[in-house]
């Protein structure tokens, strides 16, 4: 029977919650028996998406981030959503090295890293408020198969 | 994150330990700037063997330090990156300004 599962958490858009977010998703994905490389890819992509919300979404007020992780078969779908100020030109924001905050030593590589570490990344407006980043990754290694067979 | 350092043969060795992300970036910047402000060395080697996690925030931190040291003509080298850090370094071309050494 095909795996189907999800989890969703909402937390304050604070940098201290970045490690919580990536560990939360990594812990949830363990049920697919991913390799350490795959878990590392997912943690890095989640960290980039959550950092974007923390740094850019709420310049004038405290806000929240909703992190949802879905498993369908061997595919992990991760949704990172905020209700902040959003991005006017999403295509521009996805370009490598593009940053609105060069003075803060930002690399502008967040979306490029997400695209490189995941199979597919979608960025959309969250209605008229904020941004939704959706990322997909197929877990191919199934590291437990080796030990099950032995 | 915490940072260990030592100076040996006019080289400043810096060991980054733990996780380098947005949350720890300010501490990393301040600590590295303080260490790099010394004058008893003529090159810097940043060892990442104990860095458990890094995202692209780390690139910003490293490039910022590179810019500061460039004016003093003190080169910075990277060693022992994790597989994921290596991937980010190669994507961003970081090794062109901070060469990797073995």
Interface residues (C-beta under 8 A of the other chain):
Chain A: X15 X16 X18 X19 X22 X37 X40 X41 X43 X44 X47 X48 X51 X54 X55 X96 X97 X104 X105 X106 X107 X109 X110 X112 X113 X116 X117
Chain B: X19 X21 X22 X23 X29 X53 X55 X56 X57 X59 X60 X61 X63 X64 X82 X83 X84 X87 X88 X91 X92
